[in-house]
Amino acid sequence: MNFRQDDINGALAGKLDLSVQSMDDVRFSEYVSYLNIRIDRAMPYIWVGAAISMIGLIMGFYWHHRRIWLRIDDGRLTLGAHTNKNWFGMRQETAQILQKSGIAVDPKSLERGAVRS
């Protein structure tokens, strides 16, 4: 690649006086920097891990986790449910499912074992 540095420097030298007469009036810095610039080859793995973490956070914050289970012991049916969000909606949906299966139940009576037959 040719960036024409000599042409650019030559044009700049015609406009500015960049000459140094002697090294007597040139001062060097008294400070030393030990800063190293390196390439971190682990960054792709860090970005993939951050993306997986963000996917998990989005799933946890925005999606409802629901479980409904049935258990039959000696002819007695026990229904249980768990959710991390919107338990009012889950209670309503469970009551609708029970009503469609022929069991008339009030949604408010589904809390903490309130329905007994």
Short mmCIF file of the C-alpha atoms (twelve columns), coordinates in Angstrom:
data_MODEL
# 
_entry.id   MODEL 
# 
loop_
_atom_site.group_PDB 
_atom_site.id 
_atom_site.type_symbol 
_atom_site.label_atom_id 
_atom_site.label_alt_id 
_atom_site.label_comp_id 
_atom_site.label_asym_id 
_atom_site.label_seq_id 
_atom_site.Cartn_x 
_atom_site.Cartn_y 
_atom_site.Cartn_z 
_atom_site.pdbx_PDB_model_num 
ATOM 1   C CA . MET A 1   0.000   0.000   0.000  1 
ATOM 2   C CA . ASN A 2   1.195   3.446   -0.828 1 
ATOM 3   C CA . PHE A 3   -0.251  6.246   1.253  1 
ATOM 4   C CA . ARG A 4   1.954   8.929   -0.351 1 
ATOM 5   C CA . GLN A 5   3.455   9.892   2.989  1 
ATOM 6   C CA . ASP A 6   6.409   11.650  1.410  1 
ATOM 7   C CA . ASP A 7   4.089   13.829  -0.677 1 
ATOM 8   C CA . ILE A 8   1.956   14.684  2.343  1 
ATOM 9   C CA . ASN A 9   4.996   15.455  4.520  1 
ATOM 10  C CA . GLY A 10  6.549   17.506  1.724  1 
ATOM 11  C CA . ALA A 11  3.402   19.587  1.316  1 
ATOM 12  C CA . LEU A 12  3.216   20.115  5.078  1 
ATOM 13  C CA . ALA A 13  6.906   21.085  5.256  1 
ATOM 14  C CA . GLY A 14  6.261   23.828  2.705  1 
ATOM 15  C CA . LYS A 15  3.654   25.407  4.991  1 
ATOM 16  C CA . LEU A 16  5.316   24.929  8.391  1 
ATOM 17  C CA . ASP A 17  8.873   25.257  9.605  1 
ATOM 18  C CA . LEU A 18  9.629   21.872  11.127 1 
ATOM 19  C CA . SER A 19  13.404  22.024  11.141 1 
ATOM 20  C CA . VAL A 20  15.545  21.580  14.228 1 
ATOM 21  C CA . GLN A 21  18.794  23.584  14.219 1 
ATOM 22  C CA . SER A 22  20.552  21.542  16.903 1 
ATOM 23  C CA . MET A 23  19.758  19.076  19.644 1 
ATOM 24  C CA . ASP A 24  20.760  21.548  22.349 1 
ATOM 25  C CA . ASP A 25  17.278  23.022  22.781 1 
ATOM 26  C CA . VAL A 26  15.456  19.680  22.437 1 
ATOM 27  C CA . ARG A 27  14.250  18.250  25.749 1 
ATOM 28  C CA . PHE A 28  13.324  14.632  26.234 1 
ATOM 29  C CA . SER A 29  10.539  13.492  28.489 1 
ATOM 30  C CA . GLU A 30  11.605  12.393  31.927 1 
ATOM 31  C CA . TYR A 31  8.713   9.987   32.293 1 
ATOM 32  C CA . VAL A 32  8.610   6.400   31.157 1 
ATOM 33  C CA . SER A 33  5.452   4.478   30.353 1 
ATOM 34  C CA . TYR A 34  5.341   0.732   30.834 1 
ATOM 35  C CA . LEU A 35  2.009   0.447   29.090 1 
ATOM 36  C CA . ASN A 36  1.799   -2.607  26.878 1 
ATOM 37  C CA . ILE A 37  -0.804  -2.947  24.176 1 
ATOM 38  C CA . ARG A 38  -1.800  -6.516  23.564 1 
ATOM 39  C CA . ILE A 39  -4.506  -8.416  21.768 1 
ATOM 40  C CA . ASP A 40  -6.833  -10.286 24.093 1 
ATOM 41  C CA . ARG A 41  -7.656  -13.507 22.310 1 
ATOM 42  C CA . ALA A 42  -10.332 -14.400 24.874 1 
ATOM 43  C CA . MET A 43  -12.702 -11.582 23.869 1 
ATOM 44  C CA . PRO A 44  -14.805 -13.716 21.480 1 
ATOM 45  C CA . TYR A 45  -15.450 -16.152 24.339 1 
ATOM 46  C CA . ILE A 46  -16.342 -13.311 26.693 1 
ATOM 47  C CA . TRP A 47  -18.827 -11.868 24.159 1 
ATOM 48  C CA . VAL A 48  -20.407 -15.297 23.602 1 
ATOM 49  C CA . GLY A 49  -20.748 -15.732 27.369 1 
ATOM 50  C CA . ALA A 50  -22.283 -12.274 27.705 1 
ATOM 51  C CA . ALA A 51  -24.779 -13.080 24.930 1 
ATOM 52  C CA . ILE A 52  -25.772 -16.348 26.638 1 
ATOM 53  C CA . SER A 53  -26.208 -14.460 29.931 1 
ATOM 54  C CA . MET A 54  -28.423 -11.866 28.252 1 
ATOM 55  C CA . ILE A 55  -30.565 -14.577 26.691 1 
ATOM 56  C CA . GLY A 56  -30.993 -16.128 30.141 1 
ATOM 57  C CA . LEU A 57  -31.903 -12.793 31.704 1 
ATOM 58  C CA . ILE A 58  -34.459 -12.075 28.998 1 
ATOM 59  C CA . MET A 59  -35.983 -15.523 29.481 1 
ATOM 60  C CA . GLY A 60  -36.152 -15.021 33.241 1 
ATOM 61  C CA . PHE A 61  -37.643 -11.554 33.114 1 
ATOM 62  C CA . TYR A 62  -40.144 -11.842 30.285 1 
ATOM 63  C CA . TRP A 63  -41.288 -15.459 30.035 1 
ATOM 64  C CA . HIS A 64  -43.583 -17.110 32.518 1 
ATOM 65  C CA . HIS A 65  -42.421 -20.387 34.002 1 
ATOM 66  C CA . ARG A 66  -45.403 -22.551 34.883 1 
ATOM 67  C CA . ARG A 67  -45.839 -26.083 36.124 1 
ATOM 68  C CA . ILE A 68  -49.062 -27.950 36.731 1 
ATOM 69  C CA . TRP A 69  -49.094 -31.501 38.028 1 
ATOM 70  C CA . LEU A 70  -51.678 -34.067 39.007 1 
ATOM 71  C CA . ARG A 71  -51.275 -36.850 41.546 1 
ATOM 72  C CA . ILE A 72  -53.622 -39.732 42.247 1 
ATOM 73  C CA . ASP A 73  -53.375 -41.455 45.638 1 
ATOM 74  C CA . ASP A 74  -55.953 -44.134 46.589 1 
ATOM 75  C CA . GLY A 75  -58.532 -42.705 44.190 1 
ATOM 76  C CA . ARG A 76  -57.995 -39.118 45.359 1 
ATOM 77  C CA . LEU A 77  -56.910 -36.571 42.740 1 
ATOM 78  C CA . THR A 78  -54.539 -33.820 43.862 1 
ATOM 79  C CA . LEU A 79  -53.762 -30.868 41.620 1 
ATOM 80  C CA . GLY A 80  -50.724 -28.670 42.178 1 
ATOM 81  C CA . ALA A 81  -49.309 -25.708 40.310 1 
ATOM 82  C CA . HIS A 82  -46.378 -23.338 40.462 1 
ATOM 83  C CA . THR A 83  -45.492 -20.143 38.593 1 
ATOM 84  C CA . ASN A 84  -42.915 -17.399 38.961 1 
ATOM 85  C CA . LYS A 85  -45.211 -14.649 37.628 1 
ATOM 86  C CA . ASN A 86  -48.898 -13.820 37.315 1 
ATOM 87  C CA . TRP A 87  -50.328 -16.379 39.698 1 
ATOM 88  C CA . PHE A 88  -53.736 -14.701 39.292 1 
ATOM 89  C CA . GLY A 89  -53.709 -15.639 35.589 1 
ATOM 90  C CA . MET A 90  -52.555 -19.167 36.346 1 
ATOM 91  C CA . ARG A 91  -55.309 -19.581 38.916 1 
ATOM 92  C CA . GLN A 92  -57.879 -18.422 36.340 1 
ATOM 93  C CA . GLU A 93  -56.515 -20.731 33.630 1 
ATOM 94  C CA . THR A 94  -56.471 -23.707 35.998 1 
ATOM 95  C CA . ALA A 95  -60.107 -23.036 36.912 1 
ATOM 96  C CA . GLN A 96  -61.005 -22.864 33.202 1 
ATOM 97  C CA . ILE A 97  -59.261 -26.185 32.523 1 
ATOM 98  C CA . LEU A 98  -61.101 -27.807 35.439 1 
ATOM 99  C CA . GLN A 99  -64.434 -26.407 34.225 1 
ATOM 100 C CA . LYS A 100 -63.830 -27.774 30.717 1 
ATOM 101 C CA . SER A 101 -63.169 -31.191 32.223 1 
ATOM 102 C CA . GLY A 102 -66.468 -31.095 34.121 1 
ATOM 103 C CA . ILE A 103 -65.326 -29.898 37.560 1 
ATOM 104 C CA . ALA A 104 -67.066 -26.654 38.527 1 
ATOM 105 C CA . VAL A 105 -64.747 -24.585 40.675 1 
ATOM 106 C CA . ASP A 106 -64.368 -20.944 41.654 1 
ATOM 107 C CA . PRO A 107 -60.893 -19.593 40.776 1 
ATOM 108 C CA . LYS A 108 -60.526 -17.929 44.193 1 
ATOM 109 C CA . SER A 109 -61.030 -21.259 45.932 1 
ATOM 110 C CA . LEU A 110 -57.903 -22.762 44.321 1 
ATOM 111 C CA . GLU A 111 -55.466 -21.282 46.813 1 
ATOM 112 C CA . ARG A 112 -53.545 -23.420 49.260 1 
ATOM 113 C CA . GLY A 113 -55.682 -26.513 49.221 1 
ATOM 114 C CA . ALA A 114 -58.982 -24.703 49.682 1 
ATOM 115 C CA . VAL A 115 -60.929 -27.089 47.374 1 
ATOM 116 C CA . ARG A 116 -61.907 -30.314 49.119 1 
ATOM 117 C CA . SER A 117 -64.376 -32.870 47.969 1 
# 
